[in-house]
């Protein structure tokens, strides 16, 4: 049985994370994805680690391999007229185009949606700017997932109250936004079935992160106050809900027993340290947060984190070890779900990358392949998808268009 998006044609003109990761999700579901890049201006992700065996190289970035697995690469100069002609042929072929240039750049290069829809009226084009392509700061505002986190308010809330904000780990909105990009593409594809027309999708990365700040919005909307940084104290509206030290170096467990039944179950496990009747209501537990957390810390600290997790889970209490990389690599559930996929590449050898995060009962995901080497499919795609002859391709190579 074919994969769910088998036959979908994607032109990936993104780089770094949000655009390419969105295309990767579509590829996992069966789309044929062409990644357009240049040897002279490679995807910056190729220069970012970690690298296999610590040896740097444009084909050795494991981050690049993860985010671009399964795609096909065309290497060419898209700013010259002859290169532009090829891009337009690929646009004519594609169902979906994803780009993540700084706002306005794609238009300056001659690839605006208004131009491209004359070539392919059924094209679905997606832009992934940090603040979108419209509004007072859209055009001309560049950014990354780090600055997106700052705009979305996540940075201000993370860290200790007496220190500078720390923000979330890594380019946060780059990780969040692809889910919105893919869902909007699927909606546009459904609409195209009904109308036979494509559309333009303007995704603002920073807005994709706002959903996680709902309690802060409500706090300010209702009371006119900005929530303060509190390190990690779970939620002001939940207790006990937090991270607690366990035995061993840097070992912790997350526990959320704020629900009434979970609290009763937690008391059944721990006993007298939580027996104060003042803690028997949600309001009482919020007021007694410090005392409850002190009791929990005293209980968890001498114990192995996995043992605590097992004990609490058996009692029905939401709890999980705070995983580090080595925990995830050997995790039995992730292995059972085939989350990690082995890939083989001539440069890095056999490694593992992540696979799809969900499974469909009747339609499989495609087998995960290694990310493409720069230009590894250029000749094939120019011949088969763009209709160029070998002589035409040779002339483009000599002219520096095809790389």
Helices and strands as residue ranges (DSSP letters): E 9-13, H 18-28, E 32-37, G 44-47, G 52-54, H 62-67, E 72-75, H 81-93, E 96-99, H 105-108, H 113-119, E 124-127, H 145-152, H 154-157, H 172-195, E 199-202, H 205-209, G 210-213, H 214-223, E 241-245, E 252-256, H 260-270, G 272-274, G 277-279, H 282-287, H 289-300, H 305-314, E 318-321, H 325-329, H 332-336, E 340-345, E 349-354, H 378-384, H 390-398
